Amino acid sequence: MVEATLNGTPVGDYRYGRLIIRYRWLVILISVLVSAAAAYGTSFLTINPDNRVFFSKDNPHLLALERLENTYTKYENLMYVLAPKGGTVFTREVLSAIEILTEEGWQTPYSTRVDSIANFQHTRAEGDDLIVQDLVEDAAAMTDDEIAFVKEIALSRPSLVDRMVSADGAVAAVNVIVTKPSKSIHEVPEIVAFARERAAAFRAAHPDIDLYMTGAVMFDAAFSEVPEQDMQTLFPLMFLFILGIILVSLRTLSGTGMTLAVIMLSVVVALGLAGWAGAVLNAGTMGSPIIILTLSVAHSVHILATMQQTLRQGASKHDAIAESLRVNMAPVFITSITTAIGFLTMNFSDAPPFRLLGNIVATGVMVAFALSVFFLPAMMAVLPVRARQGTTRGARFMAGLGDFVVARRQVLFWGVGAGILVLSAGVLRINLDDDFIRYFDGRFPIRIDSEFTEQNLTGLNAIEYSIPAGEEGGIAEPAFLTNLDRFAEWYRAQPHVRHVGVLSNIMKRLNQNMHGDDPAYYRIPEDRTLAAQYLLVFELSLPYGLDLNDQINVAKSSSRMVVFMADITSKEMRELDARAQAWLAENWSGMEAPGTGLSMIFAYISERNINSMLLGSFIALVVISLILIFALRSFRIGLISLAPNLFPAATAFGLWGYLSGEVGLAIAVVVAMTLGIVVDDTVHFLSKYLRARREHGMDSFEATRYAFKTVGLALWVTSVTLVAGFGVMAFSGFKVNADMGLLSAVTIAFALIADFLF
């Protein structure tokens, strides 16, 4: 008999079930009241749309970005991309539309800067004077010659081409920079609501111009909106799946209804407790209700399945409930603890959303355990329960499977073992790679608009550099500007690079202007004093909001360079920055300028997450192994149980390596997350095996058959439910959740195969 003990009293004691039955109405009342009080906390839950929540506060790449933003300005943008159906932006109608959209951009909440070809600060010389003015003024009244002049300037300025206008002049952008106070989670929705309202009005007024919207702010909105939309479709779908699976397998309306009650209460209580604790949900935690919904099914199924088996043997309803609790209390408790431990080790993750996800789900698992052993049996003692006498078709199938496994044990052991080794070898093909622009699939506007922008205008991934000049005012030093320009030219020659925003472009243009606009002087000024004067005159001529604070610091001792890239993965970005560091070391003596930026943080987060989760997974493995050895009261059986618990993750990752080869942000937590889940089947199977050996004196062959007969069907039902639950997440439009759900489903499927056949 496998029973955990507390102060010498068996947890799975028959007397416990009798107490639940005797005080069933009190148990029901307390369960409902406590659940209602906890569930009220859901009213306190909020959603944070900021995609920076994926980075821990001590993340060195985030700290580097914050230092750069504190030195210059924080680069969070909202970009309108205009694609005239006529094929060119250089018409009165389109230039006028850009001009109007630029003016309206200043009305965007928290906006601090708006850039476009319309308000580009064109410079020219008039004698000894430097004239600085908007490139486009009153576009509706422009002559053909003036439009031709605007086109010539716009398509010849490195500061504009492939950033504010495409090289062929077919697409243009209006880029709004916002600086959020970060005092409220409603800032992003406020900005996006304004932008969408402006976009709707623009499309109505200009039907001949296609308008797209992208940028950091739109991605922030998508990080909260897309998972929220997923929940509205995937949660009901999963609920229907579970309803069908339970109804078909248990064939009892009362049992099905109570199982659904348990899993729904588990979800709302876990989320409510998170609300009481002050948790703020985000894109990484929005999948927690589906995971809890999926995991909380297992306990109820095992308790109800055993109860029905006992009823079919002629026992009364109350006796069947008490016996089911006696048989299942220990394995249900053990599986709850191990599953919770698996999710709690997600606290080792470098990404805070996964820590919160682990804590919410671990809470939901323990809530489901409590409801399954208190509320569920009490309700079943009240409700009418019927069970047909005799053996069911499912039980007969499991008995046949048990006979097959015993008879073919050698073939299955070596055959399945060989399959495990072959699949596990695929792990060697896995690469750490990601692309946060493709975190959202093609059904969402953010993906469509962003891909259009990258294909037709500019890159949305960026690497930022703060280049130190070594002294106050040093950015005017010709040697510094020359090296800066060489660095920018090297970057422009690299694959995936679409645009480089750099101070040297401005200095070369000013030098040309101050020499009568002679093209021969489009080069770095040769004298530091003259360069400083050119820069000062230019800065004094700039209108409010279009200064150079985004490119140079206050002391003029360093300059910011931004490299925009398109169609690039995290791995390629890391390699590109590594080549840039090598170029600096070889060509610019003493220069140290590490690459940073939001894209770079995402480029490293998968690697950091996996490294941090290795320790968490190891600790989970050790703790769970010790629990199994203690609970099963057998060191040998405890060690044997490790095989079907470790192999599923190895084979799932191996299969992933063969089919995909790329591991991103979410996949790093799957091992720790599923380790506690796949233990469940092992615990239930081995507990019944050992019960047959210890209580009924069976040999290993008969005990194996007994395990299949008594718990095989329940394991099948719970595993199918888990695979379906996580499989539903694979249909998420948010890649982080989709990948996590798909790999978890595959892992659990392999776990069932390992438990039944290996």
C-alpha positions in Angstrom: 0.0 0.0 0.0 1.5 3.4 -1.0 0.6 6.0 1.5 2.3 9.3 2.5 2.2 9.8 6.3 1.8 12.7 8.5 2.7 12.1 12.2 2.3 8.4 11.6 -1.2 8.8 10.3 -1.7 7.6 6.7 -2.8 10.6 4.5 -4.7 8.2 2.4 -6.5 6.6 5.3 -10.1 5.2 4.7 -11.3 7.4 7.7 -10.5 10.6 5.8 -13.1 9.8 3.2 -15.7 9.0 5.9 -15.1 12.4 7.5 -15.6 14.2 4.2 -18.8 12.3 3.6 -20.1 12.9 7.1 -19.5 16.7 7.0 -20.1 17.1 3.3 -22.4 20.1 3.5 -19.9 22.0 5.8 -17.1 21.1 3.4 -19.1 22.4 0.4 -20.0 25.6 2.2 -16.4 26.3 3.3 -15.1 25.5 -0.2 -17.6 27.8 -1.9 -17.0 30.7 0.6 -13.2 30.5 0.5 -13.2 30.2 -3.3 -15.5 33.2 -3.7 -13.3 35.3 -1.4 -10.2 34.3 -3.3 -11.8 34.8 -6.7 -12.8 38.4 -5.8 -9.1 39.2 -6.2 -9.5 38.9 -10.0 -11.0 42.4 -9.9 -7.6 43.7 -9.0 -5.8 42.2 -12.0 -4.3 44.5 -14.6 -2.3 43.9 -17.8 1.1 45.6 -18.5 1.6 46.0 -22.2 5.3 47.0 -21.9 7.4 44.3 -23.7 10.3 45.2 -21.3 8.6 43.1 -18.6 10.4 40.2 -20.2 13.7 41.5 -18.8 14.8 41.3 -15.2 15.8 44.5 -13.5 19.4 43.3 -13.2 19.7 42.2 -16.8 23.1 43.7 -17.9 21.8 44.4 -21.4 18.8 46.2 -20.1 21.0 48.3 -17.7 23.2 49.2 -20.7 20.2 50.4 -22.7 18.9 52.4 -19.8 22.3 54.1 -19.4 22.2 55.0 -23.1 18.6 56.3 -22.9 19.5 58.4 -19.8 22.4 59.9 -21.8 20.4 60.7 -24.9 16.7 60.1 -25.2 14.5 57.0 -24.9 13.7 55.7 -28.3 10.1 54.5 -28.3 8.3 55.2 -31.5 5.0 55.0 -33.4 5.6 54.9 -37.1 3.0 55.6 -39.8 4.0 54.1 -43.2 2.4 55.6 -46.3 2.3 53.6 -49.6 0.5 55.7 -52.3 -1.3 53.5 -54.8 0.2 55.7 -57.5 3.7 54.4 -56.7 5.3 57.6 -55.6 5.2 59.9 -52.6 6.3 62.9 -54.6 2.9 64.3 -55.5 1.0 67.3 -54.1 -1.7 65.0 -52.5 0.8 62.6 -50.9 3.2 65.3 -49.7 0.3 67.3 -48.3 -1.0 64.2 -46.5 2.5 63.6 -45.0 2.6 67.2 -44.0 -0.8 67.0 -42.2 0.1 63.7 -40.5 3.3 65.2 -39.3 1.5 68.1 -37.7 -1.1 65.7 -36.1 1.7 63.5 -34.8 2.6 66.3 -32.3 -0.8 65.8 -30.8 0.0 62.2 -29.9 0.0 61.7 -26.1 3.5 61.9 -24.6 5.0 62.8 -28.0 8.4 64.5 -27.9 9.5 64.5 -31.5 8.0 63.9 -35.0 10.2 63.2 -38.1 9.3 62.9 -41.7 10.5 64.2 -45.1 8.0 67.1 -44.6 9.7 68.6 -41.5 13.2 67.4 -42.4 15.5 70.3 -41.6 17.0 71.1 -45.0 20.1 73.2 -44.9 21.5 75.5 -47.6 23.9 78.4 -47.8 23.0 82.0 -48.6 26.3 83.9 -48.6 27.8 83.5 -45.2 24.5 82.5 -43.7 23.2 78.9 -43.0 19.5 78.6 -43.8 17.6 75.8 -42.0 13.9 75.2 -42.9 11.4 72.4 -43.4 11.9 70.6 -46.7 8.1 70.7 -47.4 6.1 73.8 -46.8 2.5 74.1 -48.0 2.7 71.1 -50.3 -0.8 71.6 -51.7 0.5 74.9 -53.4 3.8 73.5 -54.6 4.8 73.8 -58.3 6.1 70.8 -60.2 9.7 72.2 -60.0 9.4 72.6 -56.2 8.2 69.0 -55.9 11.1 67.8 -58.2 13.5 69.7 -55.9 12.0 68.0 -52.8 12.4 64.6 -54.4 16.0 65.3 -55.3 16.9 66.4 -51.8 14.9 63.6 -50.1 16.4 60.8 -52.2 20.0 62.1 -51.8 20.1 62.6 -48.0 21.5 59.5 -46.1 19.6 60.7 -43.0 16.3 60.1 -44.9 16.8 57.3 -47.4 15.6 53.9 -46.2 14.4 55.5 -43.0 11.8 58.3 -43.8 11.5 57.5 -47.5 12.4 54.4 -49.6 15.2 54.6 -52.1 12.7 54.4 -55.0 10.4 57.1 -53.5 7.4 54.7 -53.4 7.0 54.6 -49.6 7.4 57.2 -46.8 7.0 57.4 -43.1 6.0 59.7 -40.3 7.9 58.7 -37.1 6.5 59.8 -33.8 8.8 59.6 -30.8 7.1 59.2 -27.4 8.5 59.5 -23.9 6.1 57.7 -21.5 6.3 58.8 -17.9 5.8 55.1 -17.0 3.4 56.0 -14.2 0.5 54.1 -15.5 -0.2 50.9 -17.5 -2.8 52.9 -19.5 -0.2 55.0 -21.3 0.3 52.6 -24.2 -3.4 52.0 -24.7 -3.9 55.8 -24.7 -1.3 56.4 -27.4 -2.5 53.5 -29.5 -6.1 54.6 -29.3 -5.2 58.1 -30.5 -3.1 56.7 -33.3 -5.8 54.3 -34.5 -8.3 57.1 -34.5 -5.9 59.3 -36.6 -5.3 56.4 -38.9 -9.0 55.8 -39.5 -9.5 59.4 -40.3 -6.5 59.5 -42.6 -7.7 56.4 -44.5 -11.1 57.9 -45.0 -9.6 61.2 -46.3 -7.0 59.5 -48.5 -8.4 56.3 -50.0 -5.6 56.3 -52.6 -2.9 55.9 -49.9 -2.4 52.7 -48.0 -1.5 53.4 -44.3 0.4 50.9 -42.1 1.3 51.3 -38.4 4.3 49.8 -36.6 7.0 50.8 -34.1 7.8 50.0 -30.5 4.5 51.3 -29.1 2.4 49.2 -31.5 4.5 46.2 -30.5 3.8 47.0 -26.8 0.1 47.1 -27.6 0.3 43.8 -29.4 2.1 42.1 -26.5 -1.1 42.6 -24.4 -3.8 42.6 -27.0 -2.8 39.4 -29.0 -2.6 37.1 -25.9 -5.9 38.6 -24.6 -7.6 37.9 -28.0 -6.2 34.4 -27.8 -7.7 33.8 -24.4 -11.1 34.8 -25.7 -11.0 32.1 -28.4 -8.6 29.4 -27.0 -10.0 29.2 -23.5 -13.6 28.3 -24.6 -12.1 25.9 -27.2 -10.1 24.1 -24.5 -13.1 24.1 -22.2 -15.2 22.3 -24.9 -12.3 19.8 -25.5 -12.2 18.9 -21.8 -15.9 18.7 -21.6 -16.0 16.2 -24.5 -13.1 14.1 -23.3 -14.4 13.8 -19.7 -17.9 13.1 -20.8 -16.8 10.3 -23.2 -14.4 8.7 -20.8 -16.3 8.9 -17.5 -19.8 8.7 -18.9 -21.4 10.4 -15.9 -23.1 13.8 -16.0 -22.6 14.5 -12.3 -18.9 13.5 -12.5 -18.3 15.6 -15.6 -20.1 18.6 -14.1 -18.2 18.5 -10.9 -14.9 18.1 -12.7 -15.7 21.2 -14.7 -16.6 23.0 -11.5 -13.2 22.0 -9.9 -11.2 23.2 -12.9 -13.1 26.5 -13.3 -12.8 27.2 -9.6 -9.0 26.4 -9.7 -8.6 28.9 -12.5 -10.5 31.8 -10.9 -9.1 31.1 -7.4 -5.5 31.1 -8.7 -6.0 34.3 -10.6 -7.8 35.8 -7.7 -5.0 35.1 -5.3 -2.6 36.6 -7.8 -4.8 39.7 -7.9 -4.8 39.9 -4.1 -1.0 39.6 -4.2 -0.8 42.6 -6.5 0.3 40.7 -9.6 0.2 42.5 -13.0 -0.4 40.1 -15.9 1.5 40.4 -19.2 1.9 38.6 -22.5 3.9 35.8 -20.9 1.3 35.0 -18.2 -1.8 35.2 -20.3 -1.6 31.5 -21.0 -1.8 30.6 -17.2 -5.7 30.0 -17.2 -5.4 27.4 -20.1 -2.5 25.6 -18.3 -4.4 25.5 -15.0 -7.5 24.4 -16.8 -5.6 21.6 -18.3 -3.6 20.5 -15.2 -6.5 20.5 -12.8 -8.4 17.8 -14.7 -6.1 15.0 -13.7 -7.0 14.7 -10.0 -10.7 14.7 -10.5 -10.4 12.0 -13.3 -8.3 9.7 -11.1 -10.7 10.0 -8.1 -13.8 9.6 -10.2 -12.4 6.7 -12.2 -11.5 4.7 -9.1 -14.8 5.5 -7.6 -16.6 4.2 -10.7 -14.4 1.0 -10.7 -15.4 0.4 -7.1 -19.1 1.0 -7.8 -19.0 -1.5 -10.6 -17.7 -4.1 -8.1 -20.9 -3.6 -6.1 -19.9 -1.1 -3.4 -22.2 1.6 -2.2 -21.6 5.2 -3.3 -20.2 6.4 0.0 -18.0 3.3 0.3 -16.7 3.9 -3.3 -15.9 7.6 -2.5 -14.0 6.6 0.7 -12.1 3.9 -1.1 -11.2 6.2 -4.0 -9.8 8.8 -1.6 -7.9 6.1 0.3 -6.3 4.8 -2.9 -5.7 8.1 -4.6 -4.8 10.5 -1.8 -1.1 9.8 -1.8 -0.5 9.8 -5.5 -2.7 12.8 -6.0 -0.8 14.7 -3.3 2.6 13.6 -4.7 1.7 14.6 -8.2 0.4 18.0 -7.1 3.6 18.7 -5.2 5.9 17.6 -8.0 3.9 19.5 -10.6 4.0 22.6 -8.4 7.7 22.2 -7.8 8.3 22.0 -11.6 6.5 25.3 -12.1 8.0 27.0 -9.1 11.5 26.4 -10.5 10.5 28.8 -13.3 11.5 31.4 -10.7 15.0 30.7 -11.9 14.0 32.1 -15.3 15.7 35.4 -16.3 12.3 36.6 -17.7 10.0 37.9 -14.9 6.8 36.9 -16.9 7.8 33.2 -16.7 8.4 33.6 -12.9 4.9 34.9 -12.5 3.5 32.3 -14.8 5.1 29.5 -12.7 3.8 31.0 -9.5 0.3 31.4 -10.7 0.1 27.9 -12.2 1.8 26.3 -9.1 -0.9 28.0 -7.0 -3.6 26.7 -9.3 -2.3 23.2 -9.1 -2.4 23.2 -5.3 -5.9 24.8 -5.3 -7.0 22.0 -7.7 -5.6 19.4 -5.3 -7.5 20.9 -2.4 -10.8 21.1 -4.3 -10.3 17.6 -5.6 -10.0 16.0 -2.2 -12.4 18.2 -0.3 -15.1 19.8 -2.6 -15.3 17.1 -5.3 -15.9 14.1 -3.0 -18.3 16.1 -0.8 -20.3 17.1 -3.9 -20.3 13.5 -5.3 -21.6 12.3 -1.9 -24.6 14.7 -2.4 -25.3 14.2 -6.1 -26.7 11.0 -7.7 -24.1 8.7 -9.1 -24.6 5.6 -11.2 -22.1 3.1 -12.7 -22.9 0.2 -15.0 -21.9 -3.2 -13.6 -19.2 -5.1 -15.4 -16.0 -4.2 -17.3 -16.1 -1.3 -19.7 -14.6 -1.3 -23.2 -11.8 1.0 -22.0 -10.9 -1.2 -19.2 -10.8 -4.2 -21.5 -8.5 -2.3 -23.9 -6.1 -1.4 -21.1 -6.1 -5.0 -19.8 -5.2 -6.1 -23.3 -2.5 -3.4 -23.5 -1.0 -4.7 -20.2 -0.9 -8.2 -21.6 0.8 -7.0 -24.8 3.5 -5.0 -22.9 4.2 -8.0 -20.6 4.4 -10.4 -23.5 6.5 -8.1 -25.7 8.6 -6.5 -23.0 12.0 -7.2 -24.5 11.1 -5.9 -28.0 9.4 -2.8 -26.5 12.2 -2.1 -24.2 14.9 -2.2 -26.9 12.7 -0.8 -29.6 11.4 2.2 -27.7 14.8 2.7 -26.2 16.4 2.9 -29.6 13.7 5.4 -30.7 14.4 7.5 -27.7 18.1 7.7 -28.4 17.6 8.5 -32.1 15.1 11.3 -31.3 17.2 12.7 -28.4 20.2 13.1 -30.8 18.2 15.9 -32.5 19.0 18.1 -29.5 22.4 18.6 -31.1 20.7 20.4 -34.0 19.1 23.1 -31.8 20.2 26.7 -32.1 19.4 29.6 -29.8 17.6 31.9 -32.2 14.6 34.3 -32.2 12.9 37.2 -34.0 10.7 39.2 -31.8 9.0 40.9 -34.9 7.7 37.4 -35.8 6.4 36.8 -32.3 2.9 37.5 -33.8 1.6 35.4 -36.7 0.2 36.7 -40.0 -3.4 37.1 -38.8 -2.5 40.2 -36.8 -2.0 43.8 -38.3 1.2 44.3 -36.3 2.9 41.4 -38.2 1.4 42.5 -41.6 2.4 46.1 -41.2 5.8 45.4 -39.8 6.7 43.0 -42.6 5.5 45.5 -45.2 7.7 48.2 -43.5 10.8 46.0 -43.6 10.3 44.9 -47.2 9.6 48.3 -48.5 11.1 51.0 -46.3 13.4 50.3 -43.4 14.4 47.9 -40.7 12.7 47.7 -37.3 15.4 45.9 -35.4 18.1 48.2 -34.2 21.5 48.1 -32.5 22.5 51.3 -30.7 25.9 52.5 -29.8 27.1 55.3 -27.6 30.5 56.3 -29.1 32.7 58.2 -26.6 34.8 61.0 -27.9 37.1 61.0 -24.8 36.6 64.7 -23.8 34.0 67.5 -23.5 33.3 68.8 -27.0 35.3 65.9 -28.5 32.6 65.0 -31.0 33.8 67.9 -33.2 37.3 66.5 -33.4 37.9 65.6 -37.1 39.7 62.3 -36.2 36.7 61.2 -34.1 34.2 62.1 -36.8 36.3 60.4 -39.5 36.4 57.1 -37.5 32.7 57.4 -36.7 32.0 57.8 -40.4 34.2 54.8 -41.3 32.3 52.7 -38.7 29.0 53.8 -40.2 30.2 53.0 -43.7 31.4 49.5 -42.6 27.9 48.9 -41.2 26.2 50.0 -44.4 28.0 47.3 -46.2 26.8 44.5 -43.9 23.9 42.2 -44.8 20.5 43.0 -43.4 21.5 46.6 -42.6 19.0 49.1 -44.1 19.9 52.4 -42.5 22.6 53.9 -40.2 21.7 57.1 -38.3 25.0 58.8 -37.5 26.3 62.3 -36.6 28.9 62.3 -39.4 26.1 62.6 -42.0 25.1 65.9 -40.5 28.7 67.2 -40.2 29.5 66.4 -43.9 26.3 68.2 -45.0 27.1 71.2 -42.9 30.7 71.4 -44.2 29.3 71.4 -47.8 26.7 74.1 -46.9 29.4 76.3 -45.3 31.5 76.0 -48.5 28.8 77.4 -50.8 27.1 74.0 -51.2 30.0 72.8 -53.2 29.7 68.9 -53.5 33.5 68.6 -53.3 33.2 69.6 -49.6 30.7 66.9 -48.7 33.3 65.5 -46.2 34.3 65.7 -42.6 35.5 69.2 -41.6 39.3 69.4 -41.2 39.3 71.9 -38.3 37.8 71.1 -34.9 36.9 74.7 -34.2 35.1 75.1 -37.5 33.3 71.8 -37.0 32.1 73.0 -33.5 30.9 76.3 -34.9 29.0 74.6 -37.7 27.3 72.3 -35.2 26.4 75.3 -32.9 24.9 77.3 -35.7 22.9 74.4 -36.9 21.6 73.6 -33.4 20.6 77.2 -32.8 18.6 77.1 -36.0 16.6 74.0 -35.2 12.9 74.3 -34.1 11.6 73.0 -30.8 11.5 69.2 -30.7 13.9 68.6 -33.6 17.2 69.2 -31.7 20.1 66.8 -31.6 19.7 65.5 -28.1 18.8 62.1 -29.5 22.3 62.0 -31.1 24.7 63.9 -28.9 25.0 64.2 -25.1 24.9 67.5 -23.2 28.7 67.7 -22.8 29.2 66.8 -26.5 31.6 64.1 -25.4 29.8 61.2 -27.0 27.5 60.5 -29.9 24.8 57.9 -30.5 24.8 55.8 -33.7 21.7 53.6 -34.5 21.9 50.8 -37.0 18.5 49.6 -38.4 18.2 46.1 -39.8 15.5 44.1 -41.6 14.7 40.4 -41.8 17.3 39.4 -39.2 17.2 36.9 -36.4 18.6 37.1 -32.9 21.6 34.9 -33.7 22.4 36.9 -36.8 22.2 40.1 -34.7 24.5 38.8 -32.1 27.0 37.8 -34.8 26.7 41.2 -36.5 27.5 43.0 -33.2 30.4 40.6 -32.6 31.8 41.5 -36.0 31.3 45.2 -35.2 33.3 44.8 -32.0 36.1 43.1 -33.9 36.1 46.0 -36.4 36.4 48.6 -33.7 39.2 46.6 -32.0 41.1 46.4 -35.3 40.4 49.9 -36.8 39.7 52.3 -33.9 42.4 52.1 -31.3 41.1 52.1 -27.7 37.4 52.4 -28.7 35.0 50.4 -26.6 31.3 50.7 -27.5 29.1 47.7 -26.8 26.0 47.3 -28.9 22.7 47.8 -27.0 19.0 48.5 -27.8 15.8 46.7 -27.2 16.4 44.4 -30.1 19.8 43.4 -28.7 18.2 42.6 -25.3 15.8 40.3 -27.0 18.7 38.8 -29.0 20.3 37.6 -25.8 17.2 36.8 -23.6 16.8 33.3 -25.0 20.5 32.4 -24.1 20.2 34.0 -20.7 16.9 32.3 -20.0 18.3 28.8 -20.9 21.4 29.3 -18.8 19.3 30.5 -15.8 16.9 27.6 -16.2 19.5 24.9 -16.2 20.0 25.3 -12.5 16.2 25.4 -12.0 15.7 22.2 -14.0 18.5 20.4 -12.1 17.1 21.4 -8.7 13.6 20.3 -9.8 15.0 16.9 -10.9 16.8 16.3 -7.6 13.8 17.4 -5.4 11.3 15.4 -7.4 13.5 12.3 -7.5 13.9 12.5 -3.7 10.1 12.9 -3.3 9.5 9.8 -5.5 12.0 7.7 -3.7 10.5 8.7 -0.3 6.8 8.4 -1.5 7.3 5.0 -3.3 9.4 3.8 -0.4 11.8 2.2 -2.8 15.2 3.5 -3.9 15.3 1.2 -6.9 11.8 2.0 -8.1 12.5 5.7 -7.5 15.5 5.6 -9.7 13.7 3.5 -12.4 11.0 6.2 -12.4 13.6 8.8 -13.6 13.8 7.3 -17.0 10.2 7.9 -18.1 10.5 11.4 -16.5 13.7 12.5 -18.2 13.3 11.0 -21.7 10.1 12.8 -22.7 11.8 16.2 -22.6 14.9 14.9 -24.4 12.9 13.2 -27.2 10.6 16.3 -27.6 13.6 18.7 -27.8 15.2 16.2 -30.2 12.2 16.1 -32.5 12.1 19.9 -32.3 15.7 20.0 -33.3 15.0 17.8 -36.4 11.9 19.8 -37.4 12.7 23.4 -36.4 16.2 23.6 -35.0 15.5 27.0 -33.3 14.9 27.5 -29.6 13.5 30.8 -28.6 12.4 32.6 -25.4 9.6 30.4 -24.2 11.2 27.0 -24.9 13.8 27.5 -22.3 11.3 26.9 -19.5 9.6 23.9 -20.9 12.0 21.3 -19.3 11.3 22.6 -15.8 7.6 23.1 -16.5 6.9 19.7 -17.9 9.2 17.8 -15.6 6.7 18.1 -12.8 3.8 17.2 -15.2 5.2 14.1 -16.7 5.9 12.7 -13.2 2.2 12.5 -12.6 1.7 9.5 -14.9 4.7 7.7 -13.5 3.5 8.2 -9.9 0.0 6.9 -10.5 1.3 3.9 -12.5 4.0 2.9 -10.1 1.7 3.5 -7.0 -0.8 1.0 -8.5 2.1 -1.4 -9.4 3.5 -1.3 -5.9 0.0 -1.6 -4.3 -0.4 -4.8 -6.3 2.9 -6.1 -5.1 2.5 -5.1 -1.4 -1.3 -5.5 -0.8 -2.1 -8.4 -3.2 1.2 -10.2 -3.3 1.4 -10.2 -7.1 4.6 -10.8 -9.1 6.0 -8.1 -11.4 4.1 -9.4 -14.4 0.7 -9.5 -12.7 1.4 -6.2 -10.9 2.0 -4.6 -14.3 -1.3 -5.9 -15.7 -3.0 -4.7 -12.5 -1.6 -1.2 -13.0 -2.9 -1.1 -16.6 -6.3 -2.3 -15.5 -6.8 0.1 -12.6 -5.1 3.3 -13.7 -4.4 2.9 -17.4 -7.6 4.5 -18.6 -7.3 7.4 -16.2 -3.7 8.0 -17.4 -4.9 7.9 -21.0 -7.7 10.4 -20.3 -5.5 12.8 -18.3 -2.7 12.7 -20.9 -5.0 13.3 -23.8 -6.5 16.2 -21.9 -3.0 17.6 -21.2 -1.9 17.2 -24.8 -5.1 18.8 -26.0 -4.8 21.7 -23.5 -1.2 22.5 -24.4 -1.9 21.7 -28.1 -4.6 24.4 -28.1 -2.0 26.9 -27.0 -0.1 26.0 -30.2 -2.8 27.8 -32.1 -2.0 31.0 -30.2 -1.1 34.0 -32.4 1.7 34.8 -29.9 4.7 32.7 -30.8 6.0 32.5 -27.2 2.9 30.8 -26.0 2.4 28.8 -29.2 5.9 27.3 -29.0 5.7 26.6 -25.3 2.3 24.9 -25.8 3.4 22.8 -28.8 6.6 21.5 -27.2 4.8 20.8 -23.9 2.2 18.8 -25.7 4.8 16.8 -27.5 6.7 16.2 -24.3 3.5 15.0 -22.5 2.7 12.7 -25.4 6.1 11.1 -25.3 5.7 10.8 -21.5 2.6 8.6 -21.9 4.4 6.4 -24.5 7.4 6.1 -22.1 5.1 5.2 -19.2 3.0 2.6 -21.1 5.7 1.0 -23.3 9.1 1.7 -21.8 
